[in-house]
Every structure is written in C-alpha cells, then in structure tokens.
C-alpha cells in the first residue's frame, strides 16, 4: 500500500483519489481552507482528512497536485516549503515552461513528475488517461496507484514538460474547436440557418485531429482559404459576433504562403512552416 496526498479534491482530483483508494491505497487530503463541497467529495472518494499539510506530507510517498491551472505554482511553492521528499506529480493543465519551473522549485528534496490527465473524471464506465513524464523510477512508483482502475497510466515521450506539452497540444484543438463551434452556430442562428448548419456538420469527417496526413492539402490551399476567412470575419462583425478566431486563422495561414499548390509536401514540412521564421 502506498500513501498519497491529493491536493486538492475538486471534481477531477476527487475522482482520481477515489481510483487510488479503490486500488487499496491510503489517500490523504487537507481540509484546512477548503469548502464543504470539497469535504463531501473527499469523503465520498474515501480520502482521509489530515489536520495539517505537514502531517499529510510526512505520511505520504506521493503527492498529486490536481487543482485549477492558475493555482499550480502556488500549490507547488507551499509543498516546497514543507521539505517534502517523495514523488510530486503535477497533473495540472499548464504549459511546459511552468511545469519546469515547478520542478526546479520542488527539487532537490522531491522527485517531480510531469503529469497530464485526458478524459472525464474517471469512475463507473468513464475512463481517463494519466500521462507521466520524468524519471522512470518515480513513474514506476505512481503507476501501481491506479492498477486495474478507470485511470489508465501511460508514459509520455521525453522528459519534464513533454506530458504538459501533449496536454497543451490536445487542448488547443479540443477547446478552441468547441468555442469555434459556438461562434459558427451563433452566426448561423443570426441568419436563420442553424438547422442547415447542423445538417451539413453531420456530413463532416470526425477524425480531423487524428489524421494529420491531410495537412499538406490544407497548406497547399491556405492561399485561397485566407481571403475566405477574411470574409468570414466581416460576416461575424456584421452580426455583432467576435471575429478574432477567423482573423487568427488568416494569420496562421499566412505562414503557409510558400506552400501554395504544393500538394507534394510532407507533414513534417508543413508543420515546420508554421513555426516563426528564424526560430
């Protein structure tokens, strides 16, 4: 049995805590300063309350930081101030630069793993994935916490920062795409063609992110698509809707100007052309 502290049991953190508890491990949490809703989630997850963070850290071999992204560094700073010497897993949706700063702050006492959670809060029929990057020995200690549970542990390629980069890459599409869908439906609704938009969307391929092989054809046509996006931005403005995402698409497509009608380019080429010239 491994003892693990979860900081702090929100919707995702409590679900992760429940998986570790279900696997037979001791899960701790610190009620100080937390809401009644957090207390209920922690109790439902089978976590044991500790009187102080000092007590929780002294008893724990692993700490899981699962908190709002904006609080990730504050949580790490607090743990660093208590001289924790176990494995610290930052499983927050933060960028690679931030997780590297956290790793520097937590060291040299603790070993830091970069973590990224994909999927809904695990439990019941809902499964999620926890990617880990960092020292293999530390990951070997964390992985058994979730053996035969709804949280599946996977190893990310690379060192500290790679799991967070994976999360940023995935979320950059997932969250922007859903936001863009809201803008598209608002524009269609403004013109009374919402039902038609939904019908057309049902014919679209759903594997856009999972099939990068089509990207050279996008780069080859970007010179034609950019002016269309400018018209889309004008249409959005006329409907009192934000044109920012359409305008941003024009900026991105400008990076592919050199790829006009170059359908023979490789995926690696078109991805490289998106990087800032000279970088």
Secondary structure, DSSP 4 states (H G I P E B T S, - for coil): --EEEEE--SHHHHHHHHHHHHTT-EEEEE-TT--HHHHHHHHHHTPEEES-HHHHHHH-SEEEE-S-GGGHHHHHHHHHTTT--SEEEE-SS--HHHHHHHHHHHTTTSEEEEEEEESSPPBTTB-EEEEEES-HHHHHHHHGGGTTSSEEEEEPSSSTTHHHHHHHHHHHHHHHHHHHHHHHHHHHHHTT-HHHHHHHHTTS-S-TTT-GGGHHHHHHHHHHHHHHHHHHHHHHHHTT---HHHHHHHHHHHTTGGGTT-TT--HHHHHHHTSPTT-
